[in-house]
Amino acid sequence: MSDAENSARPDPEAEQDLEQAIRERAFLLWELEGRPEGREEEYWHRARERIEAETHAAYPPAQAGHHRT
């Protein structure tokens, strides 16, 4: 297996950490909004979106190497 294939495979530990972070954030959102029943999926998706947005904001994409001539 090549290095590219290894780097493309998700890290199981990182996936577990992400899932735990989503679970905790979803729970907090649910509590803050009065613990409504039957909206688990909504809170899960909202938590995931927020965590992904925070992650992308913390790690902006690398600048393309434009050379001036």
Buried (B, 14 or more C-beta within 10 A) or exposed (E): EEEEEEEEEEEEEEEEEBEEBBEEBBBEBBEEEEEEEEBEEBBBEBBBEBBEEEEEEEEEEEEEEEEEE
